[in-house]
Amino acid sequence: MSRIELAGVRVAVPVEDQPERLILDGLSAVLTEQRVAVIGANGSGKSTLLRLLNGLIAPTAGTVTVDGLDTGRDGRAVRQRVGFVFTDPLSQLVMPTGREDVELSLRRRQRNRTERAAAAQAVLDRFALGPLADQSVYDLSGGERQLMALAAVLAVDPDVLVLDEPSTLLDLRNRELLRRSLAGLAQQIVFSTHDLELALDADRTLVVDRGRIAFDGAPADAVTFYRALCSAPSEAA
C-alpha cells in the first residue's frame, strides 16, 4: 500500500470583506490502509480533504505527500499515482462515449492506436461495460456512468484511487454493483461518503467535523461517533 501523509494541513480561501474562510485546519494523519472512508456532514471539509490527495487543491499551510511525493511540488508525479473519481461522473466523462473516454485516458501510455483500442476493450470487459461502451454517456444510468468513469480512471492503473461520494447518485442496485466493484480492486482506496453502510466496508474511517478530524479509527466506532455527533444538537435543544 501507498503511504499518504498529511502534516499540519490547513486550507483557507479569501472571502469578500473577511480575512479568509477556513475550510480545513490542523489536519495530520498517515494513511496506509487499503480502504479508508471519510464521513461527515455537508460542508465539513470532506471533499476538500480528498482533493488534497492528488493536488487538485494545494494546502494553505502544511504538507500532503504520497509515497514521499509532495502534492504541491510534484503534482504531475502524484497524479500519475493517484486517480480521482468525482461525485458526478458527467463532470468527468468528457467524450461522447465511454470507449472514447477510456481510450483518452490511455493516450499517453499507449501511443499505438490499435494497442490503445485493445487495452481500452480489456478495461471495459473487466467491468462488464463492453455492451455499453459505444452508447452516448447521456443514455447510461447513473450507476453505469459511475462505473464508466471508474474504468477510465483505472485504465492507467493508479496506485491509489480517491472517490468523492461515489454512491450519491446511485439507486440500490447500482450502489451494490459499485460496492462489489470496489471490493475487487487491488488499489488503495480513499473515499468520502454519506452512506454509513459503505463506510463500514473500510478498514479505517475518519470523521471530519468543522474542518478537523474529530475521530479516526475503526469503521464501526467511527459510525457510532458520527451518529452521536449528529444527534447532539437536537438533544441540546
N, C-alpha and C positions, 0 to 999 in steps of 0.2 A: 504494500500500500504506500501511497504517497504521504508526505508529511506536510500538512498545511498549518502554518503558524501565523497567528495574529498577535501582535505585541503592542499594547498600549494604543490601540486603534481609536481614532476619533474622526468623525465625519461631520462637517458643518457646512452650511450653504448660506450665502448672503441673502438677506431679506430686506425689502424696502422699508426704510425708517427704523430698522433694527440692526444691531451689530451682526447677528447671524442667527440661523436656526440650527440647533444641534440635533442631528439625526442619530448618531452613534457616539458613545463616549466611554472610553476606558475599557475597550474590549481586548481581552487577552485569552487565547486558547490555543492548544495544539491538537489538531485533528488527524488521527492516524487510523481510525476505524474504517471498515469498508462501507458502512451505511450510517450516515449522520443526518438526523432530522432537525429542522429548526421550526419551532412553533411560536405563536404569539399573535396578538391582536393586530388588526389593520393599523398601519401607521407606527408599529412598534420598532421597525427597522430591519425586519427580516429580509426583504428584497435588497436593501442596501448592503446588508451583510453578504448576501450571496454574490452580488455584483462586484464586490471587492475581490472575490476569489480568482477571477480571471482578468482583472484590470479594467472592467467596464467602468468602474468608479475608483478613483485614487483616494487614499485616506488623507485627511487634512493633517493628521499627525499620526505617528506610529508607523508600523510596517506590516505588510502582509507578504508572506513568502510561500512558495510551493516548491518543495524539494530544494530549498535554498535560493530559488529564483525570486527576486523582488518583483511584485506585480507592477510597480511603477517603472522601475529602470529596465526590466526585462520583459515588458508586456508581450512582445511577439512570441518569445520563447514560452512564456506562461500559457498563452492562448493555444499553442500547439499541444500542450499537455492537458489543458482544462477546457472541456466542451461545455457550452451553456445552452439550456433549453428554456425558452421563455414561457410565461403563463399562456399567452395566446399564440398558438402555432402560426396563425396567419401573419403575425408580425415577423416571422422567421422564414416562412416558405415564400421565397421571392420569385420563383419561376412558375410558369403556368401549370406544370405537372410535378408530381413527386419525383419521378425518374430524373427530370431535369435538375431538380434541387440536389438530389444525391450526387449526380454527375458533377454539378457545380462544386460541391464540397471536395470532390476528388480531383479537381482540375490541377492543382499544384502537385499532388502526389503521383497522379497517373497522367503523363503528358500524351501518351498514345491513346487516340480516341477509341480504338477497338478494345484495348485493355481497360480503359476507364469505363466503358459500357459494360464489360463483363464484371468488373468489380462492383459497379452500381447494382447490377442484377443480383449478385451474390448477397449484398446487404439487404436488398428488398425481399429476397427469398427468405432470409434469416428471420425477418419479422412478418412473414406471410403476407407481404404487401405487393407482391408481383401483379396480381389481378387488378390492383388499384393504381398501379404506377403511372399509367398514361391517362388517367382521368384528371380533369381540372381539380385543383385543390379545393375549389369552392363547391364542388359536388361531393366532397368527402364529409363524413360525420366528424364531430368534434374529436372523438377517440381516434379515428383514422388519421386525421390531421396531426394529432399529437404524436402518434406512432411514426408518421412520416417525418416530422421534424426531428424526432429522436433518431431515426435511421440516418438522416442527413448529417447529424452531429457525430454519430458513432461511426460513420463511414471512414473517418480519418483516424479511428482507434485512439481516442484520447485516454490518458491515464486516469483522469478524474472527470466525472460527469456532474454538473451542477444543474438542478432543475428548480425553477421558481414556481411553486404551487402547480405542479403538473396535473393534478386531478380536478382542478377548479371547474373546468368546463365540461366535465365528463359525466355521463349517466352511469348507473351502477355497473352495467355490463362492460362498458369501456374502462371504467375505473379498475375493475378486476383484471381486465386484459393488461392494463398498464402495470398493475402490481406484479403480475406474473412475468411480464417482460423485464421489469427492473430486477426482480429476484434472480433472473437467469444471467445477469451481466457480471462480468469479472471486474469491471471498473470500480474504483472508489466512488461512491455516490454521496453527494450532499444535496439535500432538498428541503425546501420550505413547504409547509402545508397547513391548511386549516382542518384537514381530515385526521382526526386523532387516531383512528384505526390504522391509517397509513403510517403515522408517526411511530406506532408500536412495532412496525416492521424493521425499524432501525436498530443499530447496535448501541447508539448513543443519541440522546436528544437534548438540544439546547432550547431553553425558554427565553425568548427575548421580550423585554418589557421596558418601554420608555427609553430605548436606545442602549440598554445594558443587558448583559446576560444575567438573568435573575435565577436561573437554575441550569445545571449542567450535570447530566448523569444518566441513569438507566431510563429507558423509554417509559416504562410503566410509572416510575416515580415522577418523571417529568410531566406526564399527563395528569397525574393526581395533583401535582403542584399547580399546574396551569388551571385546572378546574377550580381549585380553591382561590387562585388569584382572580379568576373571572367572577366568582361569586362574592368576593369580598365587598365590593361597592354596594351591592344590593343588601347585603347583611348589615352593613353600617347604616344604611338608610333606614 
